[in-house]
Amino acid sequence: MPEVPPLPLRYALVRAWSTDDVVALYDAGGWWHESAAARAAVAPMIAGSFAFLVVLEGARAVGMGRAISDGASDAYLQDVVVLPSHRGRG
């Protein structure tokens, strides 16, 4: 059976996203410790980021990252994570 090529990746800058998707990505990165408080922090974290990027393959979130900034001169990347199945693809 021939290998099916992956779907093209899309990138979306968002102000809100599915908490379950974000938790799955954090968990894949080994950064998640489940609690009600941690889940409650996801939506404000996304909304409060200078930029929040979701990488999509079809409708599935396969990566994310966010930028934190003072909005004037400095910013840094935070929480960049990609599902293990999609790492190493360039």
trRosetta pair geometry for C-beta under 8 A, 3 or more apart (Angstrom, degrees):
i j d omega theta_ij theta_ji phi_ij phi_ji
6 9 8.0 13 129 -48 119 82
6 57 6.3 -53 176 -149 106 133
7 57 4.9 128 67 -175 107 82
7 58 4.8 82 58 -45 171 84
8 57 7.8 178 90 -131 26 69
9 55 5.7 -9 -171 -175 117 98
9 56 6.8 142 -160 73 63 45
9 57 5.7 -41 -100 -82 69 75
9 62 7.2 -95 -120 54 106 130
10 55 7.5 155 79 -159 44 50
10 56 4.6 -22 63 64 93 102
10 57 7.9 164 19 -83 75 28
11 53 6.0 -14 -169 -167 98 107
11 54 7.5 155 -156 80 49 47
11 55 5.8 -21 -101 -105 71 67
11 56 7.5 -175 -79 19 23 81
12 53 7.1 147 76 -154 42 57
12 54 5.0 -18 62 60 96 94
12 56 6.3 31 -1 -10 113 121
13 51 5.8 -52 -140 -159 112 95
13 52 6.8 116 -158 69 61 52
13 53 5.7 -33 -94 -95 63 70
14 17 5.1 86 109 -57 151 100
14 46 6.9 -25 105 -179 96 123
14 52 5.5 -63 67 92 74 103
14 53 7.7 132 15 -111 79 22
14 54 5.7 11 4 0 128 115
15 46 6.7 119 174 137 32 97
15 47 5.7 49 178 -114 81 67
15 52 7.1 130 -98 40 27 119
16 43 6.5 9 -132 -142 89 87
16 46 6.0 115 -111 107 34 137
16 47 6.5 16 -76 -70 75 91
17 21 6.0 -86 153 69 106 126
17 22 6.0 114 97 -49 113 108
17 46 5.8 -166 21 -127 92 159
17 52 7.1 -138 -8 133 124 131
17 54 5.7 147 -111 -61 149 142
17 61 7.3 85 -179 -85 131 150
17 64 7.9 -177 87 -114 169 137
18 21 4.0 81 79 4 108 107
18 22 6.8 178 93 -8 59 82
18 61 7.3 -159 51 -11 111 139
19 22 5.8 -58 -148 40 34 109
19 23 6.1 35 154 -20 69 108
19 39 5.8 64 177 -162 136 86
19 42 4.6 122 -125 79 89 153
19 43 6.7 -48 -75 -49 104 85
20 23 5.7 -53 -143 38 30 112
20 24 6.3 34 155 -23 64 105
21 24 5.7 -54 -150 33 30 112
21 25 6.6 26 154 -16 64 105
21 54 7.5 29 134 -138 138 130
21 61 4.2 79 -173 29 124 143
22 25 5.8 -56 -152 37 33 109
22 26 6.3 31 153 -15 67 106
22 42 5.1 144 83 -153 147 126
22 46 7.3 -110 -85 -61 152 121
22 61 7.7 -32 -64 118 47 162
22 64 6.7 -16 -118 11 74 173
23 26 5.7 -55 -145 41 32 110
23 27 6.0 34 155 -22 66 108
23 32 5.9 92 -161 -130 70 149
23 34 7.8 57 -159 -101 125 84
23 39 6.8 -8 -76 -105 131 84
23 42 7.0 -63 -53 -83 84 148
24 27 5.7 -54 -145 38 28 113
24 28 6.4 32 153 -22 62 105
24 61 7.4 127 70 78 118 109
24 83 8.0 -6 137 -92 99 106
25 28 5.6 -51 -149 33 32 113
25 29 6.6 25 153 -12 63 106
25 61 6.4 -71 -52 126 122 115
25 63 7.0 121 -134 -132 128 23
25 64 5.2 67 148 18 169 116
25 81 4.9 131 165 96 96 124
25 82 8.0 -18 -149 -100 101 13
25 83 6.9 -85 -115 -63 72 76
26 29 5.7 -63 -153 41 33 108
26 31 4.6 -93 -169 77 83 100
26 32 4.0 105 117 -61 106 103
26 79 7.5 -34 -97 -154 92 109
26 81 6.6 149 -91 26 38 169
27 30 7.6 45 -178 -73 33 22
27 31 7.5 -107 -73 53 21 61
27 32 4.2 -46 -76 31 66 138
28 81 6.4 133 81 165 98 120
28 82 7.9 -95 117 105 132 29
28 83 5.1 -64 -169 -118 166 59
28 84 6.1 -146 -170 -16 108 84
29 32 7.7 101 59 -18 83 86
29 81 3.8 -77 -58 -126 134 130
31 79 7.6 -171 111 -128 169 84
31 81 7.2 -118 14 -77 131 145
32 38 7.2 123 -158 156 77 147
33 38 6.3 174 79 -65 69 158
34 38 6.5 -143 -148 56 24 138
34 39 7.7 22 -153 -43 67 102
35 38 4.5 97 54 3 84 101
35 39 7.1 -153 90 -2 46 84
36 39 5.8 -57 -151 39 33 110
36 40 6.2 34 152 -22 67 109
37 40 5.6 -55 -145 37 31 113
37 41 6.6 34 154 -25 63 105
38 41 5.8 -56 -154 29 32 113
38 42 7.6 50 148 -42 60 89
39 42 6.0 -33 -164 -4 41 116
40 43 7.7 -53 -175 26 40 98
40 44 8.0 16 146 8 66 110
41 44 6.2 -71 -157 52 47 102
41 45 5.5 53 150 -33 80 113
42 45 5.7 -61 -148 34 26 115
42 46 6.5 22 159 -17 64 105
43 46 6.0 -55 -150 35 30 108
43 47 6.2 22 157 -11 66 111
44 47 5.6 -58 -138 46 34 109
44 48 5.6 26 163 -15 69 117
45 48 6.1 -64 -139 44 21 104
45 49 6.6 37 156 -41 60 99
45 66 7.7 -143 152 -20 92 176
46 49 5.9 -46 -155 9 30 115
46 52 4.8 28 -151 -87 77 173
46 66 7.4 -135 -119 -97 55 138
49 52 4.5 101 69 -57 143 94
49 66 4.1 -76 -144 -168 149 125
49 67 6.5 108 174 61 99 49
49 68 6.4 -80 -138 -83 72 63
49 78 7.7 -144 -125 59 112 120
50 66 7.6 129 46 172 69 84
50 67 4.6 -66 70 102 109 92
50 68 6.0 135 1 -135 106 18
50 69 3.8 45 -68 24 160 105
50 71 6.7 -170 -117 -74 115 75
50 75 6.0 -97 60 -126 163 119
51 66 6.4 174 90 -154 56 60
51 67 4.3 26 45 36 96 110
51 69 7.9 40 1 -2 86 122
52 64 7.2 -5 -178 -169 82 105
52 65 7.9 -178 -151 94 48 39
52 66 4.6 -12 -106 -106 69 100
52 67 7.9 -137 -64 25 40 66
53 64 6.4 162 89 -153 61 55
53 65 5.2 -4 57 59 106 79
53 66 7.0 -178 18 -84 71 46
54 61 5.2 -61 -168 -126 111 108
54 63 7.5 146 -165 87 44 55
54 64 5.2 -15 -107 -102 59 91
55 61 7.0 99 69 -159 53 62
55 62 5.4 -69 103 68 98 81
55 63 3.5 10 41 59 128 100
55 64 6.7 -142 13 -65 80 42
55 82 7.2 -9 54 -112 144 89
55 86 7.9 175 112 137 132 155
56 59 6.8 -29 -167 -143 119 16
56 60 6.5 140 -155 72 70 41
56 61 5.9 -44 -96 -95 71 49
56 62 6.8 125 -129 12 20 87
57 60 5.3 -24 66 67 81 99
57 62 4.9 37 -1 -19 108 137
57 86 7.2 -159 -30 -97 139 138
61 64 6.5 12 180 -51 117 105
62 82 6.6 21 143 -156 78 74
62 83 4.9 -80 -158 14 71 118
62 85 7.6 -89 -146 75 111 95
62 86 4.6 77 169 -18 124 162
63 80 7.8 7 -177 -172 100 69
63 81 6.5 -171 -145 98 65 50
63 82 4.0 -10 -102 -106 109 74
63 83 6.8 -109 -63 1 66 73
63 86 6.5 -115 -45 97 106 140
64 79 7.0 -24 110 130 99 100
64 80 7.5 -157 100 -134 50 40
64 81 6.1 3 55 55 79 84
65 77 5.9 -14 177 -163 120 104
65 78 7.4 141 -171 71 72 43
65 79 6.2 163 -136 93 49 68
65 80 3.8 12 -107 -103 113 76
65 81 7.3 161 -75 16 70 53
66 77 7.4 139 80 -156 40 57
66 78 5.2 -35 77 69 90 91
66 79 5.4 18 26 58 100 112
67 75 5.0 14 179 177 110 122
67 76 7.1 163 -151 80 68 28
67 77 5.9 -41 -97 -98 70 54
67 78 7.1 139 -113 18 20 86
68 75 6.5 163 82 -155 42 69
68 76 5.7 -15 57 58 92 79
68 78 5.2 42 -13 -11 111 135
69 74 6.5 176 -144 99 71 51
69 75 3.5 -22 -93 -98 102 95
69 76 7.7 163 -78 14 63 52
70 73 6.7 -9 67 42 117 65
70 74 5.4 44 17 55 110 87
70 75 7.6 -135 19 -71 62 62
77 80 5.7 13 159 -40 118 119
82 86 5.2 -115 171 89 105 102
82 87 5.1 135 98 -80 120 77
83 86 4.8 67 65 18 89 104
83 87 7.3 -140 93 -29 43 83
84 87 5.6 -40 -145 5 38 118
86 89 6.1 -56 -177 2 61 132
